[in-house]
Amino acid sequence: MPESNRIRLASRLSRVSPSKTFAVAALASELRARGVDVIDFGPGEPDFGTPLAIRVAAKRAIDAGYTRYTNVPGCDELRDAIVRKYADKYGLALTKRNVVAGTGGKQELFNVAFCILDPGDEVVIPAPYWVSFPDQVVLAGGEPVFVQTTIEDRFRPTAALIESGFSSRTRAVILNSPCNPSGAVVQEAELRKIVELCASRGALLIYDETYEFFVYDGQRHASVMSWFDEYPSSMVAIGSLSKSFAMTGWRLGYAVGHPDLIAAMSNLQSHSTSNPSSISQMAGVAALQGDPADVRTMYEAYVERRKWLVPALNEIPGLECAVPDGAFYVFPRVKSLFGKRGIRDSQDVATYLLEAAAVAVVPGSAFGQDDYVRLSYATSLESIKEGVRRMREAIEALG
């Protein structure tokens, strides 16, 4: 194409890569379109439908004409429901001024970055990390600084590890617990140390608790909001209804934090998307006030799948899989496959499994750790068993 016909894009986009999770999904869809039966371990979304009560609430909102703009940070009913959630779980006396709702938790993470980062500010991010964390930091003018967790420590970040990434330019830390992709859960005592570290160094702890309802083996989810009364200017919690209530397409999330930060985020949002969908907000109220049995059904299915999947992967020669604490992902190490049949990295492993076994996984390079791949067990146990059978055959064929 002649240069005169090209669009000149902003230079900052040269440092941003398309999401590899979506790239794998696109390739899997391509194969399906050609009639190939693909077992897809790629998607990071529940394989359950949105609970009936939530759908009914949305329909009622439509029928009642609740289809106009709301306040930018969300309607009173939704923010009140979020306030009640944190009052019930952590005894916090928050107000609506502490809450902003947006078009998914992803938007609120993006808004936080834009509201706090100046050019050159650094953000410490433990790896493996959710794919969008670094790119959001870069787009906001910041510099991501990575610290590496290990499979030997079940990918759990510590205060000491995070502090090793600090410098005089550190402005924030991003933590995701339970973690996508590893399933790691930050333990309460360690989280307290991380909160105190951030407070002592003037850094904001951005805490993504999207998977808070999916924590296993008798563990409990620890939230930074437990210490909000002590350190209100040192933390912001990001929540989402997507995974907990099977509402990925409804695009509804929120942030809870200091009123000054929440006001800035609302101001920024007023110039981008304005309020989240009014209909989704009413559905969100129903979700937060609804029957916990709906979440429990998903939880129990994930427990069963995880119980089968982890040992099955560990029986495949060349794979090593830690038991995830939460979420609905496993993150097995595949490094021992490198060097076989030209396989050089996790992207090659993912490509090989897709081509040789019609199994889609996500390369660990997307999450900052190239020795691994991610599998989602948000799919039926039958599909999981068939996918692992195919993986085993394909990997054993490598010799």
C-alpha positions, 0 to 999 in steps of 0.5 A: 500500500502506498505511504500516502494511503496509510494512517499515521498512528500514535507512536505509543501504540508501537509498544502495545501488542494485540492480546495473545488470548484473543489471537489463539481464540481467532485461530481456533475459530478459523479451524472450526470454520474449516470443520475441525473439532477444536478443544478450546482451553483458551477462553477466560470466561465461564461456560455457564449462562447468566443466572435467571434472576439476573436476566429477569432483572435486565428484562424488567429494566428494559420494560420499565424504560430504564434505558437512559443515561445514569450518573457517570459513576453508576446509578445509586442502586448499583453503588449502594449494592457495592457499598453493602457488599464491602460492609457485609464482608469487611465491616467498612462504612463506605459511601457512594463517593468510594465507588465508581462503576464502569464498562468492565473491571478492565476499564476501571484498571485502565482509568486508574492507570491514566489517573495516577501515572505521569511519564516515566512513573514505574509500576511493579507487576509480578509475573505471570500477570494478566495480559492487559496490565503492562499495556495499560501502564504503557498507554498511560505513559508509565513503565512496567517493572516485572518481578518473577514468581516461580512454580516452586512457590506456587506463583505467590508473590511476596512483599520482599519480591515486590520490594525488589522491583521498587525504585525512586520512580515507583508509583504503583503495584498491580496485584491480581488475586486469585491470579489469571493465569496461575490461579495463585492466591496472595495469603492474608498475612503476606498481603498485609505486608504488601499493603504496608510496603506500599503505604511506607513507600507512597505507592498505590496498590491496585488490587484486582479481585475479579476471581474473588469467589473462586478460592479452593481448599478451604482458603479464603480470599483476602482483600486489601479493603480489610485495611482500607480504614488504616491506609485509604490513600494506598489502595484501590480494589477492582471488582468485576461481575463478569466471572463471578456471575457469568456476565462477561458480555454485560460489561460491568465492573467497578473500583472502590477506593479513596474519594479523590481517586474515585472522583478523578476516575469518574471525571476521566470516564465522563470523557470516554464511555460515560456510564456503564449500560443502565440495563447492565447496572440493574442486572448487576444489582440483582447479581450482588443481591441474589442467591449465592447458590448460582455462584456455588454451582459454578464453584463446585463444577470448577472444583471437580474439574480442577481435581481431575485436571491437575494430576492428569496434566502431571502424568503427561511426560514433560509437563509440570503443573502446580495446584492452583489456589483459585480462579479457573486456570492452570499454568503448567510448565512446558520448558522441557518440550523446547528443542523438540521438532523445532519448538523454541518457546511457548508460542511454538508449543501452543501452535503445535498443540493446535495443529497436531491435536486440535487443542487450543492453549495460550502461550505463557509469553502472553503473561510474562513467563515463556516456560508455561502455557495457560489452560482454562477449565471453564469448559465441560469435564468431558471436553477437558478429558478429551483435550488432555488425551489429545495433548498427551498423544501429541506430546508423546509423539514428540519423543 
